[in-house]
Amino acid sequence: MERECSNCGKPFMPKPGPGRPRRRCEECRPPEKRRADAPPLSPPAPTNVHRLPAPSAESVARAGPVGATLERLTNAGRESTPEGEIALTLAAALAEGGHTASGLAALAKELRATLAAALEGAPVEPDLVDELKERRARRRGA
Ligand SMILES: [Zn+2]
């Protein structure tokens, strides 16, 4: 059935198919395609986000989970074992942040397990043993 354009009054044939029947002719209301003479879509203006300077690799390695993990591995002489490497990688991922709570928990759990495996059988730091002995002695004396 022919319809009349609500804009220019020209009769036109609405296309059959789903959707609302068009009320204007194709000249007044071009289909949803972009016209060739239309100005190009401008990219979104860059938002001026203030970015914090990225921490240097050195400071990341010294502080946080990576530093603590590396220290324990180094003290046990296990920093270059496969388990040690995995533990360090996990620690780095942990330090990177941006995890969901469950992701963080999974990472921490995995790091603990890997670190335990890496340190398995390693001699305990003598100063730690001394400290424990001292504490025990203090407790007995009290
Ligand atoms: Zn029209």
Backbone and ligand atoms as CSV (ligand in chain L), in Angstrom:
chain,resi,resn,atom,element,x,y,z
A,1,MET,N,N,0.828,-1.199,0.000
A,1,MET,CA,C,0.000,0.000,0.000
A,1,MET,C,C,0.864,1.250,0.000
A,2,GLU,N,N,0.494,2.184,-0.827
A,2,GLU,CA,C,1.276,3.408,-0.960
A,2,GLU,C,C,1.011,4.344,0.214
A,3,ARG,N,N,2.056,4.973,0.653
A,3,ARG,CA,C,1.900,5.924,1.761
A,3,ARG,C,C,2.344,7.305,1.300
A,4,GLU,N,N,1.964,8.287,2.074
A,4,GLU,CA,C,2.359,9.643,1.729
A,4,GLU,C,C,3.427,10.089,2.723
A,5,CYS,N,N,4.484,10.686,2.190
A,5,CYS,CA,C,5.568,11.136,3.063
A,5,CYS,C,C,5.038,12.237,3.975
A,6,SER,N,N,5.325,12.112,5.263
A,6,SER,CA,C,4.826,13.097,6.223
A,6,SER,C,C,5.612,14.402,6.117
A,7,ASN,N,N,6.695,14.367,5.356
A,7,ASN,CA,C,7.511,15.582,5.227
A,7,ASN,C,C,7.213,16.331,3.931
A,8,CYS,N,N,7.351,15.601,2.803
A,8,CYS,CA,C,7.179,16.286,1.531
A,8,CYS,C,C,5.873,15.930,0.833
A,9,GLY,N,N,5.148,14.965,1.375
A,9,GLY,CA,C,3.865,14.596,0.799
A,9,GLY,C,C,3.950,13.706,-0.411
A,10,LYS,N,N,5.159,13.332,-0.793
A,10,LYS,CA,C,5.332,12.488,-1.963
A,10,LYS,C,C,4.880,11.071,-1.641
A,11,PRO,N,N,4.123,10.442,-2.539
A,11,PRO,CA,C,3.747,9.055,-2.270
A,11,PRO,C,C,4.954,8.132,-2.412
A,12,PHE,N,N,5.037,7.153,-1.544
A,12,PHE,CA,C,6.139,6.190,-1.635
A,12,PHE,C,C,5.635,4.839,-1.162
A,13,MET,N,N,6.395,3.821,-1.530
A,13,MET,CA,C,6.012,2.461,-1.162
A,13,MET,C,C,6.786,2.047,0.081
A,14,PRO,N,N,6.104,1.861,1.192
A,14,PRO,CA,C,6.849,1.386,2.365
A,14,PRO,C,C,7.343,-0.029,2.132
A,15,LYS,N,N,8.533,-0.277,2.585
A,15,LYS,CA,C,9.105,-1.605,2.380
A,15,LYS,C,C,8.449,-2.586,3.335
A,16,PRO,N,N,8.114,-3.743,2.814
A,16,PRO,CA,C,7.574,-4.738,3.733
A,16,PRO,C,C,8.681,-5.266,4.642
A,17,GLY,N,N,8.302,-5.769,5.756
A,17,GLY,CA,C,9.293,-6.314,6.664
A,17,GLY,C,C,9.029,-5.876,8.080
A,18,PRO,N,N,9.871,-6.352,8.968
A,18,PRO,CA,C,9.670,-6.031,10.384
A,18,PRO,C,C,9.994,-4.568,10.654
A,19,GLY,N,N,9.608,-4.119,11.776
A,19,GLY,CA,C,9.922,-2.747,12.168
A,19,GLY,C,C,8.764,-1.812,11.867
A,20,ARG,N,N,8.887,-0.624,12.357
A,20,ARG,CA,C,7.830,0.371,12.153
A,20,ARG,C,C,7.783,0.769,10.688
A,21,PRO,N,N,6.589,0.938,10.126
A,21,PRO,CA,C,6.540,1.421,8.749
A,21,PRO,C,C,7.062,2.848,8.693
A,22,ARG,N,N,7.822,3.128,7.655
A,22,ARG,CA,C,8.400,4.475,7.576
A,22,ARG,C,C,7.313,5.482,7.249
A,23,ARG,N,N,7.487,6.665,7.767
A,23,ARG,CA,C,6.484,7.701,7.565
A,23,ARG,C,C,6.970,8.748,6.576
A,24,ARG,N,N,8.237,8.695,6.254
A,24,ARG,CA,C,8.774,9.649,5.273
A,24,ARG,C,C,9.388,8.882,4.124
A,25,CYS,N,N,9.445,9.536,2.980
A,25,CYS,CA,C,10.045,8.871,1.833
A,25,CYS,C,C,11.547,8.766,2.034
A,26,GLU,N,N,12.151,7.986,1.205
A,26,GLU,CA,C,13.588,7.742,1.394
A,26,GLU,C,C,14.426,8.986,1.151
A,27,GLU,N,N,13.861,9.953,0.429
A,27,GLU,CA,C,14.630,11.176,0.195
A,27,GLU,C,C,14.664,12.039,1.445
A,28,CYS,N,N,13.565,12.035,2.176
A,28,CYS,CA,C,13.513,12.847,3.386
A,28,CYS,C,C,14.149,12.118,4.567
A,29,ARG,N,N,13.986,10.825,4.563
A,29,ARG,CA,C,14.492,10.050,5.691
A,29,ARG,C,C,15.291,8.892,5.142
A,30,PRO,N,N,16.570,9.127,4.850
A,30,PRO,CA,C,17.359,8.037,4.273
A,30,PRO,C,C,17.457,6.875,5.250
A,31,PRO,N,N,17.623,5.693,4.701
A,31,PRO,CA,C,17.787,4.544,5.594
A,31,PRO,C,C,18.966,4.742,6.527
A,32,GLU,N,N,19.044,3.886,7.511
A,32,GLU,CA,C,20.006,4.070,8.600
A,32,GLU,C,C,21.467,4.017,8.177
A,33,LYS,N,N,21.698,4.060,6.883
A,33,LYS,CA,C,23.083,4.066,6.409
A,33,LYS,C,C,23.634,5.478,6.489
A,34,ARG,N,N,24.926,5.604,6.641
A,34,ARG,CA,C,25.543,6.922,6.646
A,34,ARG,C,C,25.654,7.411,5.209
A,35,ARG,N,N,25.316,8.651,4.993
A,35,ARG,CA,C,25.412,9.189,3.642
A,35,ARG,C,C,26.860,9.514,3.308
A,36,ALA,N,N,27.162,9.427,2.024
A,36,ALA,CA,C,28.553,9.619,1.607
A,36,ALA,C,C,29.042,11.030,1.901
A,37,ASP,N,N,28.089,12.001,1.835
A,37,ASP,CA,C,28.527,13.383,2.040
A,37,ASP,C,C,28.514,13.787,3.520
A,38,ALA,N,N,28.128,12.850,4.360
A,38,ALA,CA,C,28.097,13.173,5.783
A,38,ALA,C,C,29.524,13.341,6.299
A,39,PRO,N,N,29.700,14.244,7.234
A,39,PRO,CA,C,31.059,14.409,7.769
A,39,PRO,C,C,31.500,13.152,8.500
A,40,PRO,N,N,32.784,12.848,8.420
A,40,PRO,CA,C,33.251,11.633,9.098
A,40,PRO,C,C,33.045,11.731,10.601
A,41,LEU,N,N,32.767,10.607,11.166
A,41,LEU,CA,C,32.598,10.582,12.620
A,41,LEU,C,C,33.926,10.953,13.276
A,42,SER,N,N,33.867,11.939,14.140
A,42,SER,CA,C,35.123,12.313,14.794
A,42,SER,C,C,35.380,11.356,15.948
A,43,PRO,N,N,36.640,10.991,16.119
A,43,PRO,CA,C,36.940,10.091,17.234
A,43,PRO,C,C,36.656,10.796,18.550
A,44,PRO,N,N,36.342,10.047,19.592
A,44,PRO,CA,C,36.070,10.686,20.879
A,44,PRO,C,C,37.261,11.508,21.343
A,45,ALA,N,N,36.968,12.682,21.843
A,45,ALA,CA,C,38.053,13.554,22.287
A,45,ALA,C,C,38.857,12.863,23.377
A,46,PRO,N,N,40.176,12.973,23.283
A,46,PRO,CA,C,40.981,12.313,24.325
A,46,PRO,C,C,40.706,12.945,25.682
A,47,THR,N,N,40.379,12.113,26.630
A,47,THR,CA,C,40.128,12.628,27.969
A,47,THR,C,C,41.459,12.822,28.670
A,48,ASN,N,N,41.542,13.904,29.347
A,48,ASN,CA,C,42.813,14.238,29.984
A,48,ASN,C,C,42.891,13.562,31.352
A,49,VAL,N,N,43.209,12.290,31.329
A,49,VAL,CA,C,43.298,11.533,32.571
A,49,VAL,C,C,44.696,11.705,33.147
A,50,HIS,N,N,44.715,12.059,34.406
A,50,HIS,CA,C,46.018,12.181,35.053
A,50,HIS,C,C,46.503,10.791,35.419
A,51,ARG,N,N,47.646,10.442,34.861
A,51,ARG,CA,C,48.185,9.116,35.151
A,51,ARG,C,C,49.313,9.222,36.159
A,52,LEU,N,N,49.241,8.334,37.136
A,52,LEU,CA,C,50.334,8.297,38.092
A,52,LEU,C,C,51.544,7.699,37.407
A,53,PRO,N,N,52.721,8.212,37.709
A,53,PRO,CA,C,53.907,7.612,37.093
A,53,PRO,C,C,54.030,6.155,37.509
A,54,ALA,N,N,54.370,5.322,36.547
A,54,ALA,CA,C,54.505,3.891,36.844
A,54,ALA,C,C,55.683,3.688,37.781
A,55,PRO,N,N,55.515,2.853,38.770
A,55,PRO,CA,C,56.642,2.608,39.672
A,55,PRO,C,C,57.760,1.908,38.917
A,56,SER,N,N,58.978,2.252,39.274
A,56,SER,CA,C,60.104,1.626,38.592
A,56,SER,C,C,60.171,0.153,38.952
A,57,ALA,N,N,60.742,-0.625,38.056
A,57,ALA,CA,C,60.844,-2.067,38.279
A,57,ALA,C,C,61.590,-2.352,39.576
A,58,GLU,N,N,62.560,-1.495,39.857
A,58,GLU,CA,C,63.374,-1.710,41.051
A,58,GLU,C,C,62.547,-1.563,42.318
A,59,SER,N,N,61.713,-0.495,42.348
A,59,SER,CA,C,60.934,-0.265,43.555
A,59,SER,C,C,59.872,-1.346,43.718
A,60,VAL,N,N,59.360,-1.829,42.589
A,60,VAL,CA,C,58.370,-2.899,42.663
A,60,VAL,C,C,59.020,-4.162,43.211
A,61,ALA,N,N,60.257,-4.407,42.759
A,61,ALA,CA,C,60.941,-5.618,43.179
A,61,ALA,C,C,61.303,-5.569,44.662
A,62,ARG,N,N,61.541,-4.360,45.154
A,62,ARG,CA,C,61.967,-4.248,46.539
A,62,ARG,C,C,60.807,-4.309,47.519
A,63,ALA,N,N,59.670,-3.720,47.109
A,63,ALA,CA,C,58.568,-3.624,48.047
A,63,ALA,C,C,57.475,-4.620,47.711
A,64,GLY,N,N,56.624,-4.848,48.671
A,64,GLY,CA,C,55.432,-5.645,48.439
A,64,GLY,C,C,55.701,-7.128,48.332
A,65,PRO,N,N,54.741,-7.844,47.790
A,65,PRO,CA,C,54.818,-9.303,47.750
A,65,PRO,C,C,56.056,-9.817,47.026
A,66,VAL,N,N,56.485,-9.097,45.971
A,66,VAL,CA,C,57.639,-9.574,45.203
A,66,VAL,C,C,58.894,-9.527,46.071
A,67,GLY,N,N,59.089,-8.399,46.744
A,67,GLY,CA,C,60.267,-8.250,47.595
A,67,GLY,C,C,60.289,-9.293,48.698
A,68,ALA,N,N,59.141,-9.480,49.324
A,68,ALA,CA,C,59.055,-10.435,50.427
A,68,ALA,C,C,59.306,-11.857,49.932
A,69,THR,N,N,58.734,-12.166,48.776
A,69,THR,CA,C,58.912,-13.504,48.212
A,69,THR,C,C,60.361,-13.730,47.825
A,70,LEU,N,N,60.941,-12.711,47.162
A,70,LEU,CA,C,62.329,-12.827,46.715
A,70,LEU,C,C,63.260,-12.990,47.910
A,71,GLU,N,N,62.957,-12.266,48.982
A,71,GLU,CA,C,63.815,-12.328,50.165
A,71,GLU,C,C,63.806,-13.740,50.752
A,72,ARG,N,N,62.613,-14.297,50.856
A,72,ARG,CA,C,62.521,-15.638,51.436
A,72,ARG,C,C,63.202,-16.671,50.541
A,73,LEU,N,N,63.029,-16.508,49.235
A,73,LEU,CA,C,63.646,-17.447,48.291
A,73,LEU,C,C,65.161,-17.318,48.319
A,74,THR,N,N,65.621,-16.070,48.350
A,74,THR,CA,C,67.063,-15.832,48.338
A,74,THR,C,C,67.701,-16.366,49.609
A,75,ASN,N,N,67.047,-16.147,50.733
A,75,ASN,CA,C,67.573,-16.630,52.002
A,75,ASN,C,C,67.691,-18.143,52.013
A,76,ALA,N,N,66.784,-18.799,51.294
A,76,ALA,CA,C,66.801,-20.258,51.244
A,76,ALA,C,C,67.625,-20.761,50.072
A,77,GLY,N,N,68.115,-19.824,49.235
A,77,GLY,CA,C,68.891,-20.208,48.065
A,77,GLY,C,C,68.039,-20.874,46.993
A,78,ARG,N,N,66.756,-20.548,46.975
A,78,ARG,CA,C,65.827,-21.193,46.042
A,78,ARG,C,C,65.263,-20.239,44.984
A,79,GLU,N,N,65.886,-19.055,44.849
A,79,GLU,CA,C,65.282,-18.059,43.964
A,79,GLU,C,C,65.316,-18.452,42.488
A,80,SER,N,N,66.239,-19.388,42.133
A,80,SER,CA,C,66.311,-19.739,40.708
A,80,SER,C,C,65.750,-21.122,40.421
A,81,THR,N,N,65.049,-21.715,41.377
A,81,THR,CA,C,64.383,-22.987,41.101
A,81,THR,C,C,63.092,-22.699,40.340
A,82,PRO,N,N,62.563,-23.697,39.624
A,82,PRO,CA,C,61.293,-23.454,38.907
A,82,PRO,C,C,60.196,-22.977,39.838
A,83,GLU,N,N,60.104,-23.579,41.011
A,83,GLU,CA,C,59.066,-23.168,41.954
A,83,GLU,C,C,59.298,-21.729,42.407
A,84,GLY,N,N,60.582,-21.404,42.573
A,84,GLY,CA,C,60.921,-20.039,42.969
A,84,GLY,C,C,60.506,-19.043,41.910
A,85,GLU,N,N,60.765,-19.396,40.663
A,85,GLU,CA,C,60.386,-18.510,39.547
A,85,GLU,C,C,58.876,-18.339,39.490
A,86,ILE,N,N,58.161,-19.439,39.678
A,86,ILE,CA,C,56.690,-19.370,39.633
A,86,ILE,C,C,56.186,-18.500,40.781
A,87,ALA,N,N,56.783,-18.701,41.962
A,87,ALA,CA,C,56.365,-17.919,43.120
A,87,ALA,C,C,56.577,-16.430,42.860
A,88,LEU,N,N,57.711,-16.096,42.236
A,88,LEU,CA,C,58.002,-14.686,41.944
A,88,LEU,C,C,57.026,-14.126,40.918
A,89,THR,N,N,56.691,-14.964,39.926
A,89,THR,CA,C,55.734,-14.532,38.906
A,89,THR,C,C,54.368,-14.286,39.538
A,90,LEU,N,N,53.973,-15.190,40.428
A,90,LEU,CA,C,52.685,-15.034,41.118
A,90,LEU,C,C,52.704,-13.785,41.993
A,91,ALA,N,N,53.839,-13.573,42.670
A,91,ALA,CA,C,53.956,-12.403,43.536
A,91,ALA,C,C,53.863,-11.121,42.715
A,92,ALA,N,N,54.477,-11.143,41.526
A,92,ALA,CA,C,54.430,-9.968,40.657
A,92,ALA,C,C,53.000,-9.706,40.204
A,93,ALA,N,N,52.287,-10.781,39.882
A,93,ALA,CA,C,50.892,-10.640,39.463
A,93,ALA,C,C,50.059,-10.094,40.611
A,94,LEU,N,N,50.367,-10.552,41.806
A,94,LEU,CA,C,49.669,-10.111,43.013
A,94,LEU,C,C,49.924,-8.625,43.240
A,95,ALA,N,N,51.184,-8.224,43.027
A,95,ALA,CA,C,51.569,-6.834,43.279
A,95,ALA,C,C,50.970,-5.897,42.241
A,96,GLU,N,N,50.711,-6.440,41.075
A,96,GLU,CA,C,50.192,-5.622,39.985
A,96,GLU,C,C,48.815,-5.071,40.308
A,97,GLY,N,N,48.030,-5.822,41.053
A,97,GLY,CA,C,46.717,-5.372,41.475
A,97,GLY,C,C,45.676,-5.497,40.381
A,98,GLY,N,N,44.517,-4.912,40.643
A,98,GLY,CA,C,43.427,-4.948,39.683
A,98,GLY,C,C,42.716,-6.281,39.633
A,99,HIS,N,N,42.847,-7.058,40.703
A,99,HIS,CA,C,42.186,-8.357,40.712
A,99,HIS,C,C,40.836,-8.249,41.401
A,100,THR,N,N,39.976,-9.188,41.070
A,100,THR,CA,C,38.748,-9.304,41.833
A,100,THR,C,C,39.113,-9.940,43.165
A,101,ALA,N,N,38.204,-9.859,44.117
A,101,ALA,CA,C,38.489,-10.430,45.437
A,101,ALA,C,C,38.797,-11.920,45.318
A,102,SER,N,N,38.026,-12.615,44.499
A,102,SER,CA,C,38.242,-14.057,44.380
A,102,SER,C,C,39.525,-14.348,43.614
A,103,GLY,N,N,39.833,-13.493,42.632
A,103,GLY,CA,C,41.070,-13.666,41.885
A,103,GLY,C,C,42.277,-13.459,42.776
A,104,LEU,N,N,42.162,-12.456,43.648
A,104,LEU,CA,C,43.243,-12.157,44.582
A,104,LEU,C,C,43.452,-13.314,45.544
A,105,ALA,N,N,42.336,-13.853,46.039
A,105,ALA,CA,C,42.416,-14.972,46.977
A,105,ALA,C,C,43.067,-16.177,46.317
A,106,ALA,N,N,42.690,-16.433,45.063
A,106,ALA,CA,C,43.242,-17.578,44.342
A,106,ALA,C,C,44.741,-17.396,44.123
A,107,LEU,N,N,45.136,-16.165,43.779
A,107,LEU,CA,C,46.552,-15.863,43.542
A,107,LEU,C,C,47.351,-16.038,44.828
A,108,ALA,N,N,46.812,-15.503,45.912
A,108,ALA,CA,C,47.516,-15.570,47.192
A,108,ALA,C,C,47.670,-17.016,47.635
A,109,LYS,N,N,46.617,-17.798,47.431
A,109,LYS,CA,C,46.638,-19.199,47.821
A,109,LYS,C,C,47.687,-19.954,47.009
A,110,GLU,N,N,47.707,-19.662,45.717
A,110,GLU,CA,C,48.644,-20.321,44.807
A,110,GLU,C,C,50.078,-19.916,45.149
A,111,LEU,N,N,50.260,-18.641,45.464
A,111,LEU,CA,C,51.595,-18.155,45.822
A,111,LEU,C,C,52.095,-18.848,47.083
A,112,ARG,N,N,51.196,-18.975,48.059
A,112,ARG,CA,C,51.573,-19.606,49.317
A,112,ARG,C,C,51.996,-21.047,49.068
A,113,ALA,N,N,51.204,-21.756,48.256
A,113,ALA,CA,C,51.488,-23.162,47.977
A,113,ALA,C,C,52.806,-23.306,47.209
A,114,THR,N,N,52.999,-22.413,46.218
A,114,THR,CA,C,54.212,-22.488,45.405
A,114,THR,C,C,55.439,-22.138,46.230
A,115,LEU,N,N,55.282,-21.133,47.072
A,115,LEU,CA,C,56.402,-20.721,47.911
A,115,LEU,C,C,56.761,-21.831,48.892
A,116,ALA,N,N,55.740,-22.487,49.426
A,116,ALA,CA,C,55.980,-23.594,50.349
A,116,ALA,C,C,56.726,-24.709,49.631
A,117,ALA,N,N,56.338,-24.976,48.382
A,117,ALA,CA,C,57.003,-26.008,47.599
A,117,ALA,C,C,58.441,-25.598,47.288
A,118,ALA,N,N,58.618,-24.301,46.990
A,118,ALA,CA,C,59.953,-23.803,46.652
A,118,ALA,C,C,60.881,-23.863,47.859
A,119,LEU,N,N,60.332,-23.642,49.049
A,119,LEU,CA,C,61.155,-23.586,50.250
A,119,LEU,C,C,61.223,-24.927,50.972
A,120,GLU,N,N,60.562,-25.928,50.393
A,120,GLU,CA,C,60.506,-27.230,51.051
A,120,GLU,C,C,61.906,-27.782,51.262
A,121,GLY,N,N,62.189,-28.174,52.474
A,121,GLY,CA,C,63.480,-28.778,52.781
A,121,GLY,C,C,64.620,-27.800,52.894
A,122,ALA,N,N,64.335,-26.531,52.647
A,122,ALA,CA,C,65.392,-25.525,52.745
A,122,ALA,C,C,65.732,-25.303,54.210
A,123,PRO,N,N,67.013,-25.076,54.492
A,123,PRO,CA,C,67.369,-24.815,55.888
A,123,PRO,C,C,66.704,-23.540,56.379
A,124,VAL,N,N,66.193,-23.595,57.562
A,124,VAL,CA,C,65.540,-22.425,58.140
A,124,VAL,C,C,66.605,-21.406,58.482
A,125,GLU,N,N,66.255,-20.158,58.270
A,125,GLU,CA,C,67.219,-19.097,58.561
A,125,GLU,C,C,67.665,-19.203,60.016
A,126,PRO,N,N,68.972,-19.188,60.237
A,126,PRO,CA,C,69.439,-19.340,61.613
A,126,PRO,C,C,68.922,-18.250,62.532
A,127,ASP,N,N,68.847,-17.022,62.012
A,127,ASP,CA,C,68.420,-15.950,62.917
A,127,ASP,C,C,66.958,-16.118,63.315
A,128,LEU,N,N,66.169,-16.729,62.399
A,128,LEU,CA,C,64.775,-16.977,62.720
A,128,LEU,C,C,64.677,-18.018,63.823
A,129,VAL,N,N,65.522,-19.060,63.726
A,129,VAL,CA,C,65.528,-20.108,64.748
A,129,VAL,C,C,65.930,-19.510,66.085
A,130,ASP,N,N,66.971,-18.683,66.053
A,130,ASP,CA,C,67.430,-18.035,67.277
A,130,ASP,C,C,66.311,-17.218,67.902
A,131,GLU,N,N,65.617,-16.506,67.031
A,131,GLU,CA,C,64.553,-15.641,67.530
A,131,GLU,C,C,63.459,-16.471,68.196
A,132,LEU,N,N,63.122,-17.601,67.551
A,132,LEU,CA,C,62.083,-18.460,68.111
A,132,LEU,C,C,62.532,-19.042,69.454
A,133,LYS,N,N,63.790,-19.474,69.486
A,133,LYS,CA,C,64.334,-20.034,70.732
A,133,LYS,C,C,64.275,-18.987,71.841
A,134,GLU,N,N,64.656,-17.778,71.455
A,134,GLU,CA,C,64.675,-16.680,72.411
A,134,GLU,C,C,63.270,-16.423,72.958
A,135,ARG,N,N,62.315,-16.405,72.018
A,135,ARG,CA,C,60.930,-16.161,72.417
A,135,ARG,C,C,60.436,-17.242,73.373
A,136,ARG,N,N,60.799,-18.501,73.036
A,136,ARG,CA,C,60.351,-19.625,73.855
A,136,ARG,C,C,60.966,-19.520,75.255
A,137,ALA,N,N,62.245,-19.170,75.252
A,137,ALA,CA,C,62.943,-19.044,76.518
A,137,ALA,C,C,62.311,-17.948,77.355
A,138,ARG,N,N,61.957,-16.871,76.698
A,138,ARG,CA,C,61.346,-15.731,77.398
A,138,ARG,C,C,59.996,-16.172,78.007
A,139,ARG,N,N,59.242,-16.962,77.203
A,139,ARG,CA,C,57.927,-17.398,77.657
A,139,ARG,C,C,58.079,-18.317,78.885
A,140,ARG,N,N,59.106,-19.205,78.826
A,140,ARG,CA,C,59.316,-20.123,79.947
A,140,ARG,C,C,59.710,-19.350,81.195
A,141,GLY,N,N,60.551,-18.346,80.975
A,141,GLY,CA,C,61.054,-17.575,82.108
A,141,GLY,C,C,59.953,-16.758,82.767
A,142,ALA,N,N,58.945,-16.369,81.983
A,142,ALA,CA,C,57.911,-15.500,82.532
A,142,ALA,C,C,56.993,-16.241,83.509
L,1,ZN,ZN,ZN,9.617,12.978,1.460
